[in-house]
Structure formats: C-alpha cells, structure tokens
Amino acid sequence: MTEWETEISSSGEDAVIRGENLEDVMDEDFSDAIWLVLRGEEPSKKESELFNTVLSSSIDHGVGNPSTVSARTVQSGGNDMNTGVAAGILALGDKHGGAIEECMEMLQSKKSGEEVIDDYLERDEKIPGLGHKVYEDEDPRTRKLLEKAEKLGLAGKHVDKMKQIQEVFADRKVKLVMNVDAGISAVMSDLGWDPRLGKGFFIIARTPGLVAHVHEEMQEPDFRRQEGKYSGNRE
C-alpha cells in the first residue's frame, strides 16, 4: 500500500504545519497561517498586511452573483451548511472569481502589454481583469489594493503591466475598469505567487461570505422559488 507523503502538515500529538508547531501557528493571525500553509514560509510584516487586504477584498459582494445565489438556493431546498457552501464554491467559474488564474498567467508571461492585447483581440476574447457588471468608472476594491501595494512598496512590474494593459486597451478599443481580479492578480504576482493558486485565493476569501449567506437563508421559508417567464412557442 502506497502512503501519502506531504510537506504541508502532520497529525498527532506533535502536529506541525510547514515545519511550525501547530500550537505556535494558532497564535498567528489567520491570514498569516493561510500564507504559511500555502507557501511554506512566514510572510513579512508588509506581505502580511497586503495579503490580509487581498483576502478581505473578496469576502462578499452582495446576493446577486452566481455563487451566492447558488449557495442560498441549494440551502433553501432543505440542505445543510456544508452542502450550501459547497454549491456556492462550485458556482465559481472563469466569469465569476475564476479569472484570477488566467490574469496571473497573462501578467507573468514574457509578453508585453501590447502583445497581450494583440493576442486577445486576434482571438476575439475578453481580457481577464478588465470590465465589471456593476462598476463603470472604478472598482474601489482594486483601487484600495493597488494603493496599499504602493504604500507598502510591494507594487512592481506586474502592477505596472496590468495598468499598461488597461491603458492600451482603452486606446485601441474601449476604456474598461480594472476589476478586483486584476488587482489581486497583479499584487499576488508581484509577491511571487503561482497562478495555479488563483482560484484558491478567491475560494478562501469568499467562503466566509457564503457561510454568512447560507446561515441567513436558514431563517427564510424553505424552498426559494424564483419566478420565470416561458418564452417558447406552442406548435
């Protein structure tokens, strides 16, 4: 029988997380413990402050998005907390919370902002990180993230590249807001994170919001039904 091998954690009386005693990890801020378990090292004070802002930026964003609607609808059918939250997480996709991975890959590629725009326009695809259904002029979450990164001296070439992409696209096509996916992608890329963790950042950040919505839905009558309009034709 093959045993699992991992460098992440151990269990038992001498439990450790990434080489740190679990009891010591329990004294850390939760965001620092998340950084440790994902990356295998402690964040610096500045990294800790920025990462905390990243997680807080996506903790919730109203009831109308796919993940929250899914979580509350599933719970209203008589399911438990874990089922409702899982439904919300499963609803996260490339158009809702999932663009961070693609945006990080785009920013970490060797292509310039101009070349990135060329590629996406040639494929007639949307550029990850640009545009939002609610914000037209500015996404305040992105502004806060980039301001924090600049203040801490942690904004680097990936933040600059995302700004360049936004400017070039505005000149060549249309001006679009830099959404929170772009903000997270840029600052996390400047902090040296793997793009494959992109969706993970959003899952970690949004889960508390989903828990809150599922709990609130538990106070509502069972079986939430939305009205629908039939638009077919009778033969």
C-alpha positions in Angstrom: 0.0 0.0 0.0 1.4 3.4 -1.0 1.5 6.0 1.7 0.7 9.7 1.2 3.7 11.9 1.5 3.3 15.6 2.2 5.4 18.6 3.2 2.4 20.5 4.3 1.4 19.1 7.7 1.5 16.2 10.2 -1.1 14.9 12.7 -0.9 13.6 16.2 0.5 14.9 19.4 3.4 16.6 17.6 1.4 18.1 14.8 3.2 20.6 12.6 2.2 22.9 9.8 5.0 23.5 7.3 7.6 22.8 10.0 6.0 25.0 12.6 4.3 23.6 15.7 0.5 23.7 15.4 0.2 25.4 18.8 2.6 28.2 17.5 0.6 28.6 14.3 -2.5 29.0 16.5 -1.0 32.2 17.8 -0.7 33.7 14.3 -3.3 35.9 12.5 -5.4 33.7 10.3 -4.2 35.3 7.1 -0.6 34.6 8.1 -1.5 31.0 8.8 -3.0 30.8 5.4 0.2 32.2 3.8 2.2 29.7 5.8 0.2 26.7 4.7 0.1 27.7 1.1 3.7 28.9 0.7 5.7 27.1 3.3 7.1 30.2 4.9 6.1 33.1 7.1 5.1 36.4 5.4 7.0 39.6 6.2 5.1 42.3 8.0 4.4 44.1 4.8 3.4 40.9 2.9 1.1 40.0 5.8 -0.7 43.4 5.6 -1.2 43.2 1.8 -2.3 39.6 1.8 -4.9 40.4 4.5 -6.2 43.2 2.3 -6.4 40.7 -0.7 -8.5 38.2 1.3 -10.8 40.9 2.8 -11.4 42.5 -0.6 -13.4 39.4 -1.8 -15.1 38.3 1.4 -18.5 39.1 -0.1 -20.2 41.2 -2.8 -23.9 41.1 -2.5 -26.6 38.5 -3.2 -26.9 38.7 -6.9 -23.8 36.9 -8.0 -23.8 33.2 -9.1 -22.0 31.7 -6.1 -24.3 33.4 -3.5 -27.4 32.7 -5.4 -26.4 29.0 -5.8 -25.5 28.7 -2.1 -28.8 30.2 -0.9 -30.9 28.3 -3.4 -29.4 25.0 -2.5 -29.8 25.6 1.2 -33.4 26.6 0.7 -34.1 23.1 -0.7 -33.5 21.7 2.8 -29.8 21.1 2.7 -27.1 21.6 5.4 -24.5 24.3 5.7 -21.7 22.3 4.0 -23.9 21.5 1.0 -25.0 25.1 0.5 -21.4 26.4 0.8 -20.1 23.7 -1.5 -22.7 24.7 -4.1 -21.6 28.3 -3.9 -17.9 27.3 -4.4 -18.9 25.1 -7.3 -20.6 28.1 -8.9 -17.2 30.0 -9.1 -16.0 29.9 -12.7 -14.0 31.8 -15.2 -16.5 34.6 -15.3 -17.0 34.9 -11.5 -13.9 34.7 -9.3 -12.0 32.4 -11.6 -10.3 35.0 -13.8 -7.5 35.4 -11.3 -5.6 32.4 -12.5 -5.8 33.4 -16.2 -4.9 37.0 -15.3 -1.9 36.0 -13.3 -0.7 33.8 -16.2 -1.2 36.7 -18.5 0.8 39.1 -16.3 3.6 36.6 -15.6 4.1 35.8 -19.3 7.0 37.4 -21.1 4.7 39.2 -23.5 4.4 43.0 -23.3 1.1 44.7 -22.6 0.9 45.5 -26.4 1.5 41.8 -27.3 -1.1 40.7 -24.8 -3.7 43.0 -26.3 -2.8 41.7 -29.8 -3.3 38.1 -28.8 -6.7 38.7 -27.1 -8.0 40.8 -29.9 -6.9 38.3 -32.5 -8.8 35.6 -30.7 -11.7 37.9 -30.1 -11.6 37.1 -26.4 -12.2 39.2 -23.3 -9.2 40.2 -21.4 -9.2 38.9 -17.8 -9.2 41.6 -15.2 -10.9 44.2 -17.3 -14.6 45.1 -17.0 -17.3 44.7 -14.4 -21.1 44.4 -14.5 -21.5 46.9 -11.6 -18.6 49.3 -11.7 -18.3 51.5 -14.7 -15.7 54.1 -13.7 -13.7 52.4 -11.0 -13.7 49.3 -8.9 -13.0 50.6 -5.4 -11.6 47.3 -4.3 -8.9 47.4 -6.9 -8.0 51.0 -6.1 -7.6 50.1 -2.4 -5.4 47.0 -3.3 -3.1 49.0 -5.6 -2.9 51.9 -3.1 -2.0 49.5 -0.3 0.7 47.8 -2.5 2.2 51.2 -3.5 2.2 52.4 0.1 4.0 49.2 1.3 6.5 49.4 -1.5 5.3 46.0 -2.9 3.8 47.1 -6.2 6.1 46.1 -9.0 6.3 45.1 -12.7 3.1 43.1 -12.7 1.0 46.0 -11.3 2.7 48.2 -13.9 1.9 45.7 -16.7 -1.8 45.5 -15.7 -2.0 49.3 -15.8 -0.4 49.2 -19.2 -2.8 46.6 -20.5 -5.8 48.7 -19.3 -4.4 51.9 -21.0 -3.5 50.2 -24.3 -6.9 48.5 -24.5 -8.6 51.9 -23.8 -6.6 53.5 -26.6 -7.3 50.7 -29.1 -10.8 49.5 -28.1 -12.7 50.9 -25.1 -12.0 52.0 -21.6 -12.9 49.4 -19.0 -12.4 49.3 -15.3 -9.7 47.2 -13.7 -11.7 44.8 -11.6 -10.7 43.1 -8.3 -9.5 40.0 -10.2 -6.9 42.2 -11.9 -5.9 43.9 -8.6 -5.5 40.5 -6.8 -3.6 39.1 -9.8 -1.2 42.0 -10.1 -0.3 42.2 -6.4 -0.1 38.5 -5.9 2.1 38.1 -9.0 4.4 40.8 -7.6 4.5 38.8 -4.4 5.7 35.8 -6.4 2.7 33.5 -6.2 1.9 30.6 -8.6 -1.0 31.4 -10.9 -2.4 27.9 -10.2 -3.4 29.2 -6.8 -5.5 32.0 -8.3 -8.9 30.3 -7.9 -7.8 29.2 -4.5 -7.3 32.8 -3.3 -10.9 33.6 -4.2 -12.3 30.4 -2.7 -10.6 31.1 0.6 -11.7 34.8 0.6 -15.3 34.2 -0.4 -16.1 31.2 1.8 -16.9 33.3 4.9 -19.4 35.3 2.9 -21.0 32.1 1.6 -21.3 30.8 5.2 -23.0 34.0 6.2 -25.5 33.9 3.3 -26.3 30.2 3.9 -26.9 30.9 7.6 -29.1 33.8 6.8 -31.1 31.7 4.3 -31.7 29.2 7.1 -34.0 31.8 8.7 -36.1 32.0 5.5 -39.0 29.7 4.5 -37.9 26.5 2.8 -37.7 26.1 -1.0 -37.0 29.5 -2.5 -38.6 29.7 -5.9 -37.7 32.4 -8.4 -40.3 33.5 -11.0 -39.7 32.6 -14.6 -41.3 33.5 -17.8 -42.0 31.0 -20.6 -40.7 32.3 -23.9 -41.3 29.2 -26.1 -43.8 28.8 -28.9 -46.7 26.3 -29.0 -46.8 24.3 -32.2 
